[in-house]
C-alpha cells in the first residue's frame, strides 16, 4: 500500500507543478495581450490561440487534482445509505468504473489526436495541432491512474475490514 501512496504523491506533485506552470503562462499571456492591446495597439499574433489551448491543459490538470481530493462529480451520495463496512466495497467498484470510463476516453482521445487531426497542421510557434491536443488522452490517462490507485486503496480497506466514515 505504501507504493500506491508513493505513486499518488509523485503524480500529484508532477500535475501540481504542471498546473502552476500552465496557469501562470496562461494568465501571463492573457495579461500581456490585454496590456499590449490597450497601451500599444498591438498584440502577440499567436497569444489568443495559445491561451485557449492552455485553458484546456489547466482544465485537465485541475480535473486530476479534483478527482484526487474527491471534489469531482460522483455518485458518493449512494454510499450514505450503506453501512460503514460496505462503503469501501462501494467506493472500490465506483472508482474502478470511473477508471474504466477514463480508460475508454484515453483510447477515444488518442484516436482523436492520431486520426482526427491533420498531423502536419501547425497551431502556433511550430507546435503541431496534434501535440497541443495530446492533453486530451494524457489528461484522461492521469485520471484513470488516479481512479485506479483509489480502487486499490478502497479494496485494501475493504479486505482489511476497515470501516469508512460518512463523507460530507
N, C-alpha and C positions, 0 to 999 in steps of 0.2 A: 504494500500500500504506500510505502514511502516513495517508491519510484513514480507512482501516479502523481503524488503531490509535487515531486521534483519537476516532472514534465509540465504539470499545470502551472507551477510558478515560473518556469522558464518561458513557456508560451505567453503567459500573461505579461511578463517583463518585456518580451520582444514586441508584442502587439501594443503595449502601452507606449513604448518608445516610438514605434512606427506611427501611432496615433498622434502623439505630440508633434513629431516632425511634420506629418501631413497637415495637421491642423494649423500649425504655425506658418507653414508655407502657404496654405490656402488663405489664411487671414492676411498675411503679409502681402500676398499677391493682390488680393481684393483691395486692401488699403492703398497699395501703390497705384492701382488702376484708378481709384477714386481721386487720389491726390493729383496724379498726372492729368486726368481729365479736367479737374477744376482749376488747377494752377497753370498748367502749360498747354491745355487744349490738345493733348495727345494721349496716347495710351500704348501699352505693350500689346503688340499685334496679336499675340497668342495668349495673352493673360486671361481673358474670359473663359476660353476653352480649357485652359489648364486648371483654372479654379473650379469649373464644372466637374472635371474628372476627379479632382481632389475631394470634392464633396462626396462622391461615391466611395472613394477609398476611406474617408473618415467615417462614413456610414457603416461600412463593413467592419472596420476596426471597433467602432462603438458597439455594434451588434454582438461582436465576440465578447467584449467586456460586459455587456448587459446579460448575455447568457451565462457568463461565468458567475456573476453575482446574483443570478436568479431574478433579474429585473426585466426579463423578456416576457412576451405574451406566452402564457402556458395554461395548462388545464389543472393547475395546482389546487383550485378550489374543490375539486373532487376528493382530494386527499383528506379534507376536513371531515368527511363522512366515514373515514376509515379509522381503525384503532391505531395506536402508536406503533405496534409491531408490524402492521400491514403496510404502513406508509413507505418504508424503504423499498419494498417489493413494487409498489405502485410507481414510485419515482424511478426505479430501475427500468421498468417497462416503458414509462413515458420518455425517459432520456434516451433509451435505445431506439424508440420510434422516431424521436427528433433527430438522432444521429443518422438513421436510415434515410429520412427525408432529406437531410442536408447532403448525404452521400449521393442521392439521386440528382440533387441540384448541382453538385460538383460535376457530374457527368454532363448534365444539360449545359452548364456554364462552359465547360471545356469544348463541347460541340459548338456552342455559340462562337467561341473565340477562334476555333480552328476551321470551322466550316462556314459560319455565318458572316464572318468579316473578311474583307479583302486583305490578304497578307502583305500586300505592297502599299496599302494606304497609310499615309503619314498624317498624324494628328497635329503635332507641333514640334518644333526643335528636333526633327529627325526621329521622334518617338513614334513607333508604329501603332496603329489603331489596336492591333491585337495585343500589344504589350500593355497599353493603357487599360484594356479590358480584362487583363489577367486577374484583377482583383475579384471578379465575379466567381470563378471557380476556386480561387485561393481563399476568399472570404468564407465561402460555404465549407471548404475543407477545414479551415480553422474551427468553425462552429461544430462541424461533425466530430472533430477531435475532442473538443470541449465536452460535447454531449456524451461521447464515448468514455471519456475519463470519469464523468459524473455517473455514468452507468456502472462502471467498475466500483466506484466508491459506494454507491447505493447497494449494489449486490453484496459488497463486503459487510455493510451494516446489517443487511437482511440476513445473511448467513450467520453472522455472529449473534443475531437476535437483539441488536441494539435498538431500543425504541427511538422513534424520531419525534421531535417536538412539533407542535402545531405551528404552521407558518402564518404570518400576518395576512 
